[in-house]
């Protein structure tokens, strides 16, 4: 079995992706069990992994993106392939990455036409409802939120309110409102609370609120409804949306009226932007330089913040990917899917069929992957 690691290229809006899906350490573990690893030259340079490190791990360096794709049984990426890469995908191949297949009908149709098995990392799900491959990226984004918010609130950057997040004696800290008490929201809540901020977390799930309250001392929790959301927006210095519905578009939870009620120079960090955004006034911002001000409020909508710390993120992603890649590499794609329920949850297309109801199917309808695996025996 051959695993191919192409070099990531610029994604939507010109945002550079510096992460790599497999680190040299993970490559060594794969090659040690007899799995061949092809790495496109320069694939790890954004995370400061040199080609020589991959060679030392037993990987083979290839010098074209086409070779990294065409020779591979399993292509492992971070971001969805761009149209320039689509022609390299071929039948009986598996594609593994943060694919967001439902966001691009032409790409979804290509995967069906080429009979590619596509597995969205964002969709891999355990029995307890957690998403083990998305989780470390969400934690990293949450930990980075105070760094980003602190810069945006500086008066010399984007016209921020000019306040210090944690305040000092005699001067209150920033009021931080976080919408979503999942992994990203909880991580952000701990990080802001650690700086001394006044932190409010809003969610529709009381159990999630109970968990974040138990994990982080001093956090104020609110059940999501229009009244509570509008009230919180009115006093927020920082408003963070951290809501994700795997495989679906994020609903708008903060409307323009709420944005208009926010104080001038306050900041919105919409971490839901890669699935459409949870704030009505948000739009994709390729990097922090493109943060924009609307209705007096700074808007930040960078879709893959963990790429700003690519070495940490690449190690974290490799750590959680490795067990799945070992199983797929040793047993084959179909056998690994049969044995790993959480991996099956991530399958979007298989053997020319859509395995999720929201994907195009050319009249075939979608077929659960379990049924397709049974039929293929």
SULCORRA-V934353 format. One record per residue. N is the residue number from 1. RES is the residue in one letter. PHI is phi in degrees with one decimal (* if undefined). Layout:
BEGIN
((N,RES,PHI) (N,RES,PHI))
END
This chain:
BEGIN
((1,X,*) (2,X,-115.9) (3,X,-106.5) (4,X,-107.6) (5,X,-119.7) (6,X,-74.3) (7,X,-73.2) (8,X,-70.4) (9,X,-124.6) (10,X,-54.2) (11,X,-112.7) (12,X,-47.5) (13,X,75.4) (14,X,84.9) (15,X,-70.9) (16,X,-79.1) (17,X,-103.3) (18,X,-104.7) (19,X,-74.0) (20,X,-130.5) (21,X,-73.9) (22,X,-132.5) (23,X,-80.3) (24,X,-57.5) (25,X,-62.7) (26,X,-69.4) (27,X,-59.1) (28,X,-64.1) (29,X,-63.8) (30,X,-68.8) (31,X,-67.8) (32,X,-69.3) (33,X,-106.9) (34,X,90.2) (35,X,-94.2) (36,X,-82.6) (37,X,-119.6) (38,X,-103.6) (39,X,-122.2) (40,X,-65.1) (41,X,-53.8) (42,X,87.9) (43,X,-60.6) (44,X,-99.8) (45,X,-65.9) (46,X,-63.1) (47,X,-99.8) (48,X,63.0) (49,X,-105.7) (50,X,-80.7) (51,X,-53.4) (52,X,-63.1) (53,X,-65.4) (54,X,-68.2) (55,X,-59.5) (56,X,-63.3) (57,X,-86.7) (58,X,94.7) (59,X,-80.0) (60,X,-104.8) (61,X,-87.1) (62,X,-114.1) (63,X,-113.3) (64,X,-148.3) (65,X,-62.5) (66,X,-58.6) (67,X,-66.7) (68,X,-61.0) (69,X,-83.3) (70,X,-66.9) (71,X,-83.6) (72,X,-89.2) (73,X,-81.9) (74,X,-129.9) (75,X,-99.4) (76,X,-115.3) (77,X,-126.4) (78,X,-90.9) (79,X,-94.7) (80,X,-59.4) (81,X,-59.3) (82,X,-85.6) (83,X,-51.4) (84,X,-62.9) (85,X,-98.8) (86,X,-60.4) (87,X,-65.0) (88,X,-81.0) (89,X,-74.5) (90,X,-142.6) (91,X,-59.8) (92,X,65.9) (93,X,-105.1) (94,X,-111.4) (95,X,-121.1) (96,X,-126.4) (97,X,177.9) (98,X,-79.2) (99,X,-91.6) (100,X,46.5) (101,X,-55.9) (102,X,-64.6) (103,X,-79.9) (104,X,-135.8) (105,X,-54.9) (106,X,-61.9) (107,X,-67.9) (108,X,-59.4) (109,X,-65.6) (110,X,-60.9) (111,X,-61.2) (112,X,-69.5) (113,X,-63.0) (114,X,-87.1) (115,X,57.4) (116,X,-86.0) (117,X,-83.0) (118,X,-108.6) (119,X,-127.0) (120,X,-85.2) (121,X,-58.1) (122,X,-69.1) (123,X,-101.8) (124,X,-59.5) (125,X,-142.9) (126,X,-82.1) (127,X,-61.4) (128,X,-82.8) (129,X,88.3) (130,X,-84.0) (131,X,-115.9) (132,X,-65.5) (133,X,-86.5) (134,X,-79.7) (135,X,-55.0) (136,X,-63.5) (137,X,-66.9) (138,X,-66.4) (139,X,-61.8) (140,X,-63.0) (141,X,-59.7) (142,X,-63.4) (143,X,-68.6) (144,X,-82.4) (145,X,-54.1) (146,X,-64.2) (147,X,-60.2) (148,X,-68.5) (149,X,-61.8) (150,X,-59.9) (151,X,-69.1) (152,X,-65.5) (153,X,-79.0) (154,X,-64.9) (155,X,-68.8) (156,X,-98.2) (157,X,-104.0) (158,X,-122.9) (159,X,80.7) (160,X,-64.8) (161,X,-65.7) (162,X,74.9) (163,X,-119.4) (164,X,-89.2) (165,X,-52.9) (166,X,-88.1) (167,X,63.8) (168,X,-140.9) (169,X,-54.1) (170,X,85.9) (171,X,-129.3) (172,X,-67.4) (173,X,-77.1) (174,X,-68.4) (175,X,-91.9) (176,X,-113.8) (177,X,-114.3) (178,X,-117.8) (179,X,-98.8) (180,X,116.1) (181,X,-108.7) (182,X,-79.2) (183,X,-60.9) (184,X,-64.8) (185,X,-62.0) (186,X,-66.4) (187,X,-63.0) (188,X,-64.1) (189,X,-60.7) (190,X,-62.8) (191,X,-67.8) (192,X,-67.1) (193,X,-62.7) (194,X,-63.7) (195,X,-87.6) (196,X,94.8) (197,X,-71.7) (198,X,-87.5) (199,X,-113.6) (200,X,-118.5) (201,X,-117.9) (202,X,-117.3) (203,X,-156.5) (204,X,-83.7) (205,X,-102.4) (206,X,-61.3) (207,X,-64.0) (208,X,-65.8) (209,X,-65.0) (210,X,-62.0) (211,X,-67.6) (212,X,-67.5) (213,X,-67.0) (214,X,-71.0) (215,X,-81.0) (216,X,-130.7) (217,X,-65.9) (218,X,89.1) (219,X,-71.5) (220,X,-97.5) (221,X,-111.6) (222,X,-135.4) (223,X,-76.0) (224,X,-68.7) (225,X,-154.8) (226,X,-60.1) (227,X,-65.7) (228,X,-65.4) (229,X,-65.4) (230,X,-64.2) (231,X,-64.1) (232,X,-65.4) (233,X,-60.2) (234,X,-64.9) (235,X,-111.2) (236,X,-73.9) (237,X,-84.4) (238,X,-130.4) (239,X,-119.4) (240,X,-116.5) (241,X,-106.6) (242,X,-135.3) (243,X,-114.5) (244,X,-138.0) (245,X,-115.9) (246,X,-49.9) (247,X,79.6) (248,X,-129.0) (249,X,-73.1) (250,X,-71.7) (251,X,-71.8) (252,X,-76.6) (253,X,-108.3) (254,X,-122.9) (255,X,-87.9) (256,X,-64.7) (257,X,-59.8) (258,X,-66.3) (259,X,-61.9) (260,X,-62.5) (261,X,-79.7) (262,X,-73.3) (263,X,-74.0) (264,X,-59.2) (265,X,87.1) (266,X,-75.1) (267,X,-130.5) (268,X,-111.5) (269,X,-113.3) (270,X,-96.4) (271,X,-77.7) (272,X,-92.9) (273,X,-63.9) (274,X,-70.0) (275,X,-117.8) (276,X,109.0) (277,X,92.9) (278,X,-101.2) (279,X,-115.1) (280,X,-58.3) (281,X,-93.3) (282,X,-72.6) (283,X,-150.8) (284,X,-62.1) (285,X,-119.3) (286,X,-56.5) (287,X,-156.4) (288,X,-61.7) (289,X,-63.7) (290,X,-96.9) (291,X,-56.5) (292,X,-128.5) (293,X,-111.1) (294,X,-138.4) (295,X,54.7) (296,X,79.4) (297,X,-114.3) (298,X,-76.3) (299,X,-114.5) (300,X,-124.1) (301,X,-139.3) (302,X,-81.4) (303,X,-78.1) (304,X,-135.8) (305,X,-54.4) (306,X,-56.8) (307,X,-66.9) (308,X,-72.7) (309,X,-122.7) (310,X,-66.3) (311,X,-69.6) (312,X,-58.8) (313,X,-65.4) (314,X,-66.7) (315,X,-61.6) (316,X,-63.2) (317,X,-67.0) (318,X,-59.2) (319,X,-59.3) (320,X,-84.8) (321,X,-75.8) (322,X,-52.0) (323,X,-59.0) (324,X,-68.3) (325,X,-66.6) (326,X,-61.6) (327,X,-64.6) (328,X,-66.2) (329,X,-70.4) (330,X,-85.5) (331,X,-106.6) (332,X,96.2) (333,X,-65.8) (334,X,-62.8) (335,X,-64.6) (336,X,-65.0) (337,X,-65.3) (338,X,-65.4) (339,X,-90.3) (340,X,-117.0) (341,X,-57.6) (342,X,-67.6) (343,X,-70.8) (344,X,-58.5) (345,X,-60.3) (346,X,-86.9) (347,X,-71.1) (348,X,-105.7) (349,X,-136.2) (350,X,-154.8) (351,X,56.2) (352,X,85.7) (353,X,-116.0) (354,X,-77.0) (355,X,-108.5) (356,X,-132.8) (357,X,-64.5) (358,X,-89.0) (359,X,-95.4) (360,X,-64.6) (361,X,-141.4) (362,X,52.1) (363,X,83.5) (364,X,-72.7) (365,X,75.5) (366,X,-93.6) (367,X,-124.5) (368,X,-58.4) (369,X,-62.0) (370,X,-60.5) (371,X,-67.4) (372,X,-66.7) (373,X,-65.8) (374,X,-63.5) (375,X,-68.5) (376,X,-84.2) (377,X,-69.2))
END
